[in-house]
Amino acid sequence: MPSVQDAFYNYLTIYYVWKSRQDDTAAKETLEFFNEMLTEDFGIPQWSIEEMEDFIAVKFQQEGKDRLLRFPIELISCMLQQIEDDPARYA
């Protein structure tokens, strides 16, 4: 099983793909998969995402403790950029 940080990285990556391409059913299904993983496997029923200048912050509670993860924007937007650069590859 991936770490909670890995799960949020994957969630955020596909979340930003889906936000940009809401008609993409594969992106929606993948987003739902990671949402389910975070909720059921890691016991995190809700979280908030805040976009800052250089990073994306995710705030959540796990096992009664407040947690904060930060991800560089370039890291999260990489997949979306790849799809936009070569859409035929991801069709």
PyMOL CGO cylinders between C-alpha atoms (Angstrom):
from pymol import cmd
from pymol.cgo import CYLINDER

trace = [
    CYLINDER, 0.00, 0.00, 0.00, 1.33, 3.46, -0.82, 0.3, 1, 1, 1, 1, 1, 1,
    CYLINDER, 1.33, 3.46, -0.82, 1.90, 6.04, 1.89, 0.3, 1, 1, 1, 1, 1, 1,
    CYLINDER, 1.90, 6.04, 1.89, -0.70, 8.73, 2.55, 0.3, 1, 1, 1, 1, 1, 1,
    CYLINDER, -0.70, 8.73, 2.55, 1.65, 11.21, 0.88, 0.3, 1, 1, 1, 1, 1, 1,
    CYLINDER, 1.65, 11.21, 0.88, 1.83, 9.04, -2.25, 0.3, 1, 1, 1, 1, 1, 1,
    CYLINDER, 1.83, 9.04, -2.25, -1.95, 8.66, -2.27, 0.3, 1, 1, 1, 1, 1, 1,
    CYLINDER, -1.95, 8.66, -2.27, -2.48, 12.42, -2.04, 0.3, 1, 1, 1, 1, 1, 1,
    CYLINDER, -2.48, 12.42, -2.04, 0.13, 13.03, -4.74, 0.3, 1, 1, 1, 1, 1, 1,
    CYLINDER, 0.13, 13.03, -4.74, -1.75, 10.66, -7.07, 0.3, 1, 1, 1, 1, 1, 1,
    CYLINDER, -1.75, 10.66, -7.07, -5.10, 12.14, -6.08, 0.3, 1, 1, 1, 1, 1, 1,
    CYLINDER, -5.10, 12.14, -6.08, -3.94, 15.72, -6.72, 0.3, 1, 1, 1, 1, 1, 1,
    CYLINDER, -3.94, 15.72, -6.72, -2.31, 14.83, -10.03, 0.3, 1, 1, 1, 1, 1, 1,
    CYLINDER, -2.31, 14.83, -10.03, -5.48, 13.29, -11.41, 0.3, 1, 1, 1, 1, 1, 1,
    CYLINDER, -5.48, 13.29, -11.41, -7.68, 15.90, -9.71, 0.3, 1, 1, 1, 1, 1, 1,
    CYLINDER, -7.68, 15.90, -9.71, -6.03, 18.65, -11.74, 0.3, 1, 1, 1, 1, 1, 1,
    CYLINDER, -6.03, 18.65, -11.74, -6.29, 16.57, -14.91, 0.3, 1, 1, 1, 1, 1, 1,
    CYLINDER, -6.29, 16.57, -14.91, -10.01, 16.04, -14.24, 0.3, 1, 1, 1, 1, 1, 1,
    CYLINDER, -10.01, 16.04, -14.24, -10.56, 19.74, -13.39, 0.3, 1, 1, 1, 1, 1, 1,
    CYLINDER, -10.56, 19.74, -13.39, -9.16, 20.64, -16.78, 0.3, 1, 1, 1, 1, 1, 1,
    CYLINDER, -9.16, 20.64, -16.78, -10.89, 17.79, -18.67, 0.3, 1, 1, 1, 1, 1, 1,
    CYLINDER, -10.89, 17.79, -18.67, -14.20, 17.12, -16.91, 0.3, 1, 1, 1, 1, 1, 1,
    CYLINDER, -14.20, 17.12, -16.91, -15.51, 15.08, -19.84, 0.3, 1, 1, 1, 1, 1, 1,
    CYLINDER, -15.51, 15.08, -19.84, -12.61, 12.61, -19.42, 0.3, 1, 1, 1, 1, 1, 1,
    CYLINDER, -12.61, 12.61, -19.42, -14.25, 9.52, -17.93, 0.3, 1, 1, 1, 1, 1, 1,
    CYLINDER, -14.25, 9.52, -17.93, -10.92, 7.78, -17.29, 0.3, 1, 1, 1, 1, 1, 1,
    CYLINDER, -10.92, 7.78, -17.29, -9.75, 10.77, -15.23, 0.3, 1, 1, 1, 1, 1, 1,
    CYLINDER, -9.75, 10.77, -15.23, -13.03, 10.77, -13.28, 0.3, 1, 1, 1, 1, 1, 1,
    CYLINDER, -13.03, 10.77, -13.28, -12.81, 7.03, -12.56, 0.3, 1, 1, 1, 1, 1, 1,
    CYLINDER, -12.81, 7.03, -12.56, -9.18, 7.35, -11.46, 0.3, 1, 1, 1, 1, 1, 1,
    CYLINDER, -9.18, 7.35, -11.46, -10.06, 10.30, -9.24, 0.3, 1, 1, 1, 1, 1, 1,
    CYLINDER, -10.06, 10.30, -9.24, -12.83, 8.23, -7.63, 0.3, 1, 1, 1, 1, 1, 1,
    CYLINDER, -12.83, 8.23, -7.63, -10.36, 5.37, -7.06, 0.3, 1, 1, 1, 1, 1, 1,
    CYLINDER, -10.36, 5.37, -7.06, -7.92, 7.61, -5.15, 0.3, 1, 1, 1, 1, 1, 1,
    CYLINDER, -7.92, 7.61, -5.15, -10.78, 9.29, -3.29, 0.3, 1, 1, 1, 1, 1, 1,
    CYLINDER, -10.78, 9.29, -3.29, -11.92, 5.85, -2.14, 0.3, 1, 1, 1, 1, 1, 1,
    CYLINDER, -11.92, 5.85, -2.14, -8.36, 4.88, -1.17, 0.3, 1, 1, 1, 1, 1, 1,
    CYLINDER, -8.36, 4.88, -1.17, -7.93, 8.00, 0.95, 0.3, 1, 1, 1, 1, 1, 1,
    CYLINDER, -7.93, 8.00, 0.95, -11.32, 7.57, 2.58, 0.3, 1, 1, 1, 1, 1, 1,
    CYLINDER, -11.32, 7.57, 2.58, -11.38, 3.82, 3.17, 0.3, 1, 1, 1, 1, 1, 1,
    CYLINDER, -11.38, 3.82, 3.17, -7.75, 2.71, 3.35, 0.3, 1, 1, 1, 1, 1, 1,
    CYLINDER, -7.75, 2.71, 3.35, -6.33, 5.73, 5.16, 0.3, 1, 1, 1, 1, 1, 1,
    CYLINDER, -6.33, 5.73, 5.16, -9.43, 6.76, 7.13, 0.3, 1, 1, 1, 1, 1, 1,
    CYLINDER, -9.43, 6.76, 7.13, -9.46, 10.34, 5.84, 0.3, 1, 1, 1, 1, 1, 1,
    CYLINDER, -9.46, 10.34, 5.84, -13.10, 11.28, 5.13, 0.3, 1, 1, 1, 1, 1, 1,
    CYLINDER, -13.10, 11.28, 5.13, -12.39, 14.89, 4.15, 0.3, 1, 1, 1, 1, 1, 1,
    CYLINDER, -12.39, 14.89, 4.15, -9.57, 17.22, 3.27, 0.3, 1, 1, 1, 1, 1, 1,
    CYLINDER, -9.57, 17.22, 3.27, -9.03, 20.69, 1.91, 0.3, 1, 1, 1, 1, 1, 1,
    CYLINDER, -9.03, 20.69, 1.91, -6.83, 21.78, -0.95, 0.3, 1, 1, 1, 1, 1, 1,
    CYLINDER, -6.83, 21.78, -0.95, -5.28, 25.23, -1.02, 0.3, 1, 1, 1, 1, 1, 1,
    CYLINDER, -5.28, 25.23, -1.02, -3.34, 26.53, -4.00, 0.3, 1, 1, 1, 1, 1, 1,
    CYLINDER, -3.34, 26.53, -4.00, -0.45, 28.75, -3.01, 0.3, 1, 1, 1, 1, 1, 1,
    CYLINDER, -0.45, 28.75, -3.01, 2.04, 30.53, -5.26, 0.3, 1, 1, 1, 1, 1, 1,
    CYLINDER, 2.04, 30.53, -5.26, 4.60, 27.71, -5.42, 0.3, 1, 1, 1, 1, 1, 1,
    CYLINDER, 4.60, 27.71, -5.42, 2.83, 24.72, -3.92, 0.3, 1, 1, 1, 1, 1, 1,
    CYLINDER, 2.83, 24.72, -3.92, -0.45, 23.02, -3.21, 0.3, 1, 1, 1, 1, 1, 1,
    CYLINDER, -0.45, 23.02, -3.21, -1.29, 22.40, 0.44, 0.3, 1, 1, 1, 1, 1, 1,
    CYLINDER, -1.29, 22.40, 0.44, -3.54, 19.58, 1.62, 0.3, 1, 1, 1, 1, 1, 1,
    CYLINDER, -3.54, 19.58, 1.62, -4.97, 19.79, 5.13, 0.3, 1, 1, 1, 1, 1, 1,
    CYLINDER, -4.97, 19.79, 5.13, -6.65, 16.79, 6.75, 0.3, 1, 1, 1, 1, 1, 1,
    CYLINDER, -6.65, 16.79, 6.75, -7.07, 14.86, 9.97, 0.3, 1, 1, 1, 1, 1, 1,
    CYLINDER, -7.07, 14.86, 9.97, -5.81, 11.33, 10.42, 0.3, 1, 1, 1, 1, 1, 1,
    CYLINDER, -5.81, 11.33, 10.42, -6.14, 9.37, 13.63, 0.3, 1, 1, 1, 1, 1, 1,
    CYLINDER, -6.14, 9.37, 13.63, -7.27, 12.53, 15.41, 0.3, 1, 1, 1, 1, 1, 1,
    CYLINDER, -7.27, 12.53, 15.41, -4.21, 14.55, 14.39, 0.3, 1, 1, 1, 1, 1, 1,
    CYLINDER, -4.21, 14.55, 14.39, -4.16, 17.59, 12.13, 0.3, 1, 1, 1, 1, 1, 1,
    CYLINDER, -4.16, 17.59, 12.13, -1.89, 17.00, 9.15, 0.3, 1, 1, 1, 1, 1, 1,
    CYLINDER, -1.89, 17.00, 9.15, -0.53, 19.18, 6.37, 0.3, 1, 1, 1, 1, 1, 1,
    CYLINDER, -0.53, 19.18, 6.37, 1.18, 18.05, 3.18, 0.3, 1, 1, 1, 1, 1, 1,
    CYLINDER, 1.18, 18.05, 3.18, 2.70, 20.34, 0.57, 0.3, 1, 1, 1, 1, 1, 1,
    CYLINDER, 2.70, 20.34, 0.57, 3.41, 19.50, -3.04, 0.3, 1, 1, 1, 1, 1, 1,
    CYLINDER, 3.41, 19.50, -3.04, 5.27, 21.67, -5.55, 0.3, 1, 1, 1, 1, 1, 1,
    CYLINDER, 5.27, 21.67, -5.55, 2.88, 22.89, -8.25, 0.3, 1, 1, 1, 1, 1, 1,
    CYLINDER, 2.88, 22.89, -8.25, 5.26, 21.76, -11.02, 0.3, 1, 1, 1, 1, 1, 1,
    CYLINDER, 5.26, 21.76, -11.02, 5.14, 18.21, -9.66, 0.3, 1, 1, 1, 1, 1, 1,
    CYLINDER, 5.14, 18.21, -9.66, 1.34, 18.08, -9.57, 0.3, 1, 1, 1, 1, 1, 1,
    CYLINDER, 1.34, 18.08, -9.57, 0.81, 19.76, -12.94, 0.3, 1, 1, 1, 1, 1, 1,
    CYLINDER, 0.81, 19.76, -12.94, 3.28, 17.50, -14.77, 0.3, 1, 1, 1, 1, 1, 1,
    CYLINDER, 3.28, 17.50, -14.77, 0.69, 14.90, -15.86, 0.3, 1, 1, 1, 1, 1, 1,
    CYLINDER, 0.69, 14.90, -15.86, -1.73, 17.54, -17.13, 0.3, 1, 1, 1, 1, 1, 1,
    CYLINDER, -1.73, 17.54, -17.13, 1.09, 19.17, -19.08, 0.3, 1, 1, 1, 1, 1, 1,
    CYLINDER, 1.09, 19.17, -19.08, 2.02, 15.82, -20.66, 0.3, 1, 1, 1, 1, 1, 1,
    CYLINDER, 2.02, 15.82, -20.66, -1.59, 15.24, -21.70, 0.3, 1, 1, 1, 1, 1, 1,
    CYLINDER, -1.59, 15.24, -21.70, -1.90, 18.72, -23.16, 0.3, 1, 1, 1, 1, 1, 1,
    CYLINDER, -1.90, 18.72, -23.16, 1.42, 18.35, -25.01, 0.3, 1, 1, 1, 1, 1, 1,
    CYLINDER, 1.42, 18.35, -25.01, 0.46, 15.01, -26.59, 0.3, 1, 1, 1, 1, 1, 1,
    CYLINDER, 0.46, 15.01, -26.59, -3.33, 14.49, -26.38, 0.3, 1, 1, 1, 1, 1, 1,
    CYLINDER, -3.33, 14.49, -26.38, -3.36, 11.65, -28.93, 0.3, 1, 1, 1, 1, 1, 1,
    CYLINDER, -3.36, 11.65, -28.93, -1.20, 9.55, -26.62, 0.3, 1, 1, 1, 1, 1, 1,
    CYLINDER, -1.20, 9.55, -26.62, -3.75, 9.82, -23.80, 0.3, 1, 1, 1, 1, 1, 1,
    CYLINDER, -3.75, 9.82, -23.80, -6.93, 9.52, -25.89, 0.3, 1, 1, 1, 1, 1, 1,
]
cmd.load_cgo(trace, "trace")
